[in-house]
Amino acid sequence: MTENKNGRDHELTKYEAEELLSEMQSFFHTRKTMNLHFRKQMLRKLKSTIKKYEAEVQDALYKDLRKSDAESYITEIGLLYQSIDYFIRNLERFSRRKMVKRHTASILSQGYLYKEPYGTVLIISAFNYPFQLLMEPLIGAIAAGNNAVIKPSEQAVYTEAVIEKIIKEAFPSAMVRVVKGGKDTVTSLTTSDFDYIFFTGSVSTGRIIMGNASRNLTPVTLELGGKSPAIVMKRANIKNAARKIVYGKFLNAGQTCIAPDYVLAHEDVMEELVVEMKRYLRKFYREDPRTSKDYSRIISKKALKRLTDILEEDKEYVIHGGEVDPIENYMAPTLLVKSDMNLRSMEEEIFGPILPIIRYQDINKALDEIQPLGKPLAFYVFTEDRVLAEKALKRVSFGGGCINDVLFHISSPYLTFGGVGNSGIGRYHGRYSFDTFSHEKAVLKSSSYLNMRINEPPITNLKETLIRKILK
C-alpha cells in the first residue's frame, strides 16, 4: 500500500485485500500457529513490546482523546497485560481435547470435542478505546492459533500509528498485519473471504459488515452498543449509586459503549440522587472539568457537533453542565432531568457526556419502558432489595451488567462480554475469547471390532422392538 499526498495510506482495493488475504492464509497453512509453545512465545513478545512502547501508547491516547496516563493504563493497557498472562497460564487447558458422555445410540463409541483455530481472522476496532478494543480480541485470536489482519480506527490517528509500530515489531508480517484506511478499506476487507470477522463499533456499521460477511458465509462477532440503562430503586444506597454512575458515565467523556446511557430513578430518591451526582462530579472533575487532567475530550469535531445538536434540543432540561468548547472538542459533564422519556437524547445512543435522569413511580412501568429502546449492551440495577433486583434482571434482556456497580463486569475473564439483539452478536473475554476464535470439531471414535448390528438391515420385528425401547 502507498501513501497519498496527505500522508495517509490510500484506501485498500478489493484486489489488494484479496492479495493480502492470500498471503496471510499461506502463513496459516504452514501450521506454525498450531504449536502451543509458539502461541505463548508470540503472546509474551506482544506483552514485552507493549511494555516497551507503553509511554508512546499513553501519549497517543492523550493526543487522540485527552486521556490521562492513569486512565490509559487502567482502561487500555493494564487489562491487556492481565489478559495475556491469563492465556499463557491456561492455554494447555483450553486447547485440550474434551471427552463427552456416551449416548445410548452410540454406546460402543466414544465422542470427543477438538478445538481448532478458524484460520485468518479480520479484527476491526473502534475509536473510543482504540488500543484495548483492538488488542484484546487479537490476544484471544492468537491464543486460539489464528493469524490476523487488524484494522485500527482511522479516527484515533496517533494510536493507530503506535499500534502499527508495536505489531511490526512483535509479529512476523504474514502472521499479524495492520491495515489502515476508512470506509472503502473496510468494504474491501469485509467482502473478502476471511475465516472470521470480529468488529467493534456502531450498530449501523455493524449491519453493513454483517451484510458483507454474509456474501462469503463468514461468521462474525459484532460488539455494538445501545441505550444501556441504570435503575436506581427506592431502597438503593444513593451515595453509592451516584458515585458509580458518575464514574461510569463520564469516564472517557461518556464515550464508552457500556456506560449508563440514561438513569431511571424512583421519585422518592430522585432529588437526593441528583444532589449526590453533582457532588461527585465536582469531586471527580473539579468545579470546572475543563481544568481536570482526568476528563477526556470528544474524538472529533463531527462527533462533538452531533452531541451539541442533541444538547441544543434538550437544553431546557439541563440542571448541570452543558458547556461546550469546539476548539478543544470539549463538552462538560451534563445532567438532564425529566419526568418522562420524551427527550431528543432518548432517541439514540448518546455516546457522550450527556446523562438524562428520568423519574419513575412504578418499577413495572419503568421496566416496560426499557423494552422499546432495544436490548441494551449493559444493564445496571441499584437496590438493596434482592428480590426486586432479580425481578429486574429477569425482565430485561441485555448483554451483561451489574448490581450496585457499573462497568466492572467486563474486567473479569470469567464473565462473558457481548451483546444481544441490536447490541451485538457473540461474546469474548477470557476463555470466551478462545472459544470465539476456535471451531469445535465433534469426533466419534468407534471400535473396528465391536459393532452394534441392531441398526443394520434386515430389520426384523425383534430388532425394531429393541430399537423402539432404546430410542424412546
N, C-alpha and C positions, 0 to 999 in steps of 0.2 A: 504494500500500500504506500502511496505517496502522499505528501502533504500539499495542501493548497496554499495560495498566496497569503492566507491569514494564519498559516502555521498549524491549522487543524488538519487531521487526517481526513482524506476525502471519504465520501460515503462508499461503503463496500457494495460492489455489484453482485448480482446473483452468481455470475461466473466465478468471481473471486471467492465468494462464500463456499461454493462447491469445491473449488481447488483447495481451500484451507481445510475443509471437512475431510477431503480425501487424504490429505497429508496426516491429519490427526488420527484418522482411522487406521492408517498404515502403522502408526506407532502403537496403537492399541493392539493390533493383531500380532505384534511381537510377543504379546502376553507378559511383558515385563511387569505390568501393574498387577498381575495376578499374585505376585510374590508378596507375602505379608511383610517381610523384612524390608523390601523396597518401599512399600507404602509408609511404614514407620519412618524410614530414612527421609522420605520426602516431607512428611509432616514435621519432623524435627528441623529439617532445613528451612521450612516455611516459618516456623516459630523463631529460629535464630535470625532469619533475615528481617522479619518484622521488628524484632528487638533492635537490630542494627539501625533500622530506619524509623524507629519509634518517634523520635523528635521531629522528623520530617513529616510523618503522618499527622502528628498533633498540629504542626504548623500549617499543613494543608487544610485540616479541618477548621482551623481558626480562620483561614483566608476564605474558605467556601461558606462557612456557616457561623463564624464568630464563636465557635465552641472553645471553652477554656480547656487547658491541658487536663485538668482533673476530670471534667465531663467526658472528654475524648477518651481518657484512659478507662473510666468506669463503663461507658456505654459502647465503646467501639474497639478497644484494644485488649483490655484485661480479660474480658469474656472469651476472646479468641484463644488466649494462652491456656485458659482452663479447658476449653473445648478440645484443643489439640492434645493436651495431656490425658484427657478422658478417653479419647480414641486410642491413643498409644497403649494405655493400660488395658483396654477392653477388646482390642481388635481380634485376638485369637478367639475369644468367646463369641463375639458377634459373627465371625466367619465360620464357626464350627458347623458341621453337618448335624442336622437335628433328626432324631428318630421319633416317629409318631406312633400312636397307638394302632394296633392291628384292628382291621374291620372284619366283620363277620363274613362278608362276601369274598374276602381275600385273606382268610385266616392263616393260610400256609405261607403267606408272603409278608415281607417287612417293608414299610414305607419310610422314605427319608425326604427331607427338605434340604436343598442345597442353595446357598447364596452365591450369586454371580453378578458382577458389575454389568450395567446396561451397555457400556461402551464409551462413546464420545458424547459428552453432555454439553449443553449450552446453558450458561447461567447469566441472567440479565438482572441488573440491580437498580435500586432507586437512589435518589439524591439525599434523602433525609438522614440516613446513617450510611453514607456512601462506602465506608470501609468495612464495617462489620456485616452489613447486609450482603456484601459480595463474598467476603472471606468465609463466613460461617457455612453457607451451603457448599463452597469449594472444599472446605475441610471434610465435610461428610462425603462428598463425591470422591475425593482422593482416598479416604479411608475405605470406601467400598470398592476401590480398584478401578475407577474410571479415569479417563483423561478429559480435559475440559477446555472449551472456548469460553472466555468470560468477557462480558460487556459491561463496563462500569457506566455510571450515569454521566452523560456529557454535560450535565448542569454543574456538577461538582468538579470543575476542571483541574484544580490543584490536587485534589485527592486522586483523581483519575491518573495524573502523571506519576505520583508516587506509587500507586498500585502497579503501574506498568514496570517501574524500576524494580520493585520487590519480586514480581513474578518472573521477570527475565533472569534475575539472579538466583531464584530459588528452584526453578524447574527447567528441564530441557524444553526447548521451544515447541517440540512436537507433542509434549505432554500437557502443558497448560499455556494457552496463548491469550493475550489481551487484544481485543478488537475495539477500536474507538469509532465513534460516529453517532448519528442520530436516527431519525425515523426510517430512512431508506436502508441504513445498515441493519437495523432491527428486522425489517421486512425481508431482506436478503437472507439473513441468518435463520429466521423462524420459518421460512418456506423451504429451507434445505433439510435434508433427511438426517437430522441428528437422532441419536438414540433416546434422548430425554431432554426436555426443556424445563428449566426452573426459572420462574420470573417473580420478581418483587416489584410492585408498583401500583398504578391506579386501576380501578375497575374497568374503565373504558379501554385502556391499553391491554389489559388482561383479556378482554373479549376478542380483540384483534389477534393477539398472539395465539389464543386457543383456536381461532378460526384458521390461522395459517398452519398451525401444527396439525390440524385435522386432515390437511391435504396428504400428509405422509403417515397418518395414524400415529403420530409421535405422542407418547404420554407426556403429561405436563403436571407440574406443581405450580399453582398460582397463589402467591401470597399478596392479598389485596388490602382491603380496608373496610370502611363503612362507618356508620354512626354508632360508636360504642358508648352506651350509657353508664352512668353511675347513679345508683339509687341510694339516697340517704333516708333511712326509715326513722320512725318516731323514737325507737329505742336504740338509736345509734350513739356511739361516742363521738360527739360533734367535733371536738377538737382534733381527734384522730382523723375523722373523715375530711375535715377542712385541710389539714396538713398534707394528707396523702393525695387528695385530689389536686391541690395546688401544685404539689411537686410533679405529679404525673402528667398534668395537663400542660404546664408551662416549661417543662424540660424541652430543650431544643426548640424553644419558641412555638410549642404546640405542633411541631412537625414530626409527630410520632404516630404511626398507624394504629397503635393500641392505646393512645391517650384517651382519657374520658372526653367524648365529643360534646356531651351535654350532661347536666345533672337533673335528676328528678328528686326534689326534696319535699318531705312531708310538711304540711303547713305549720305544724306545731314547732318545728325546728328550723324553719326556713330563715327567720331573722337571725338567730344565733349562728347558723352556718355561714351566712353572708358576712357577718361581723368577723368571725374567725378566719374566713378565707382572705379577707382584706388584711387582717393582721399578719397572716403567714406570707402573703405577697410582699408586704413591707419587710418582714424578717428575712425572707429569702433573697429579695432583689432590691432592697433599699427603697427609699421614697421615690427615687427616680430610677427605674430599672435600666435606663439607658447608660447609667454610670456603673452598673454591676458587671463584673467580669464573668459572672455565671449566667448571664442572659444572652441567648443566641440571637441571630438575625435571620430574616426570611431569605430563602435561597436565591431569589431573583426578583427583579422589578415586576415581571409578569405575574409571579405568584403573589407579590405584595398588592398589586392592582386588583387581583381577584378578591383578596381578603378585604381590601379597602372598600370595594363595591358592596360586599356583604355588610360590612360595618355601617356604611352610609345608610342602608335601608333599615337597619335595626338601631340607629343611633339614639332614638328616644328611650330605649330600654337600658342604655349603658349606665351602670352605677359605679364603675371603677375602670380606670384606664381609658383606652380609646385613642391615645396619641399615636401619630404616625409620622415618620421621617423618611421620605422616599430616597434621600441621598444615602442614608445608611441601611436601607431596606429594613427599617425598624418599625415594629408595631408593639405597643405596650401590652402587657398582660391585661386583658379586658374581660370584665364580668357583665353579663346581661341578666336581668330578672324579669320574668313574666309569669302570668298565671295559666298560660296555655302554650301550645306548640306553634302557634301562628307567627312564625318568625322566618325571615329570609335565611338566617343561619341554620334553620332546621330542615332546609330543603336539600342539602347535600352535605357530604363530609367536609368539615371545616378545614382541618389540616393546618391550623394556625392558632395564634394565641387569643382566640375568642371563645368564651365559655358561657353558653346560655344556662341559666339556673331556673328551672320550671317548677312551680308549686303544684303539689297534688294533695288530694284528700283521701282517696280510696286506692289502696295498693292494687286491687284487681283492675281498676280502670287504668291505672298507670302502666301496669304490665301489658294491658291490651293496646295502649298507645304506642308501645315499642314495636309491635309486630309489623305495621305498615311501612316502617322505615327500613325493612330488610334485616337479614340475620347479621348481627354485628360481629366483628372480629374479636372484640373483648366485651366483657360484662362485669361490672363491679357492684357489689352489694355491701352496704354499711349498716349493720344492725347487730345487737346483742341477742336478738331473738332467733335461735337456731331453726325453729320450725318455719318461721317466715322466710328466713334465708334460703332454706331448702325448697320452699314453695316457689320462690322467685327463680332459682336456678333451674328448676324443672319446667317452669312455664316458658322460659325464653330459650330459643335455640341460638347458640353463639359458639365462637371458636374456642375461647378459653377465658379465664378470668380469675377474680379473687374475691374473698370475703374479708372486709375490713382492710383492704390494701388495693393498690393498683400496680400495674406493670410487671411486678416481680415474678409472676408465673412463668415468664419467658426465661428467667435466669437459671432454672433447674434443668439439667439434662435428662431428668427422669420424668418430665412432663412434656407432652406433645405441644407443638406450636403450629397453628394453622387455622384457616377459616372454614366456613361452611356456607353453602349457597353463594350469594353475591360477594361475600367477604373472602372467598378463596376456595381452592381445591388442593387437597394433600396436606402433609404435615412434615415437620422436621424438628431439629434439635436433639442432641444426644443420640441414643440408639435409633431414634426415629429418622434421623438424617441418613444413617447407614441403611436402614430399611427402604427409605425413599429412593436412594440411588442404587438399589440392588434388585435384581429379579430373583424370585424364589422358585426354583425348579423342583417339581414333585417327581420322585422316582420310586417305583415299586420293584423291589428285588425279590425274585421268586427262585425256588429251587429247581434244578434241572431234573431232579429225581422224584420229588414228591409232587404229584399233580392232583388237583381237585377235578374229578371226572363228572361230577354230578351235573355240570352245566353243558356237557358235550352231547351232541346227538348220537344215537337216537334218544329222545327224551321220553322215557317210559312214564306210566302213571305214577309209579313209585318215586321216580326222580322228581316229577312235578310236585308231588305231595311234599317231599322233603324240601324242595326249593321254596314252596309257599310257607313252610314252617320257619325256615331260616330268614327269608326276606318278608317279614310281616310287620 
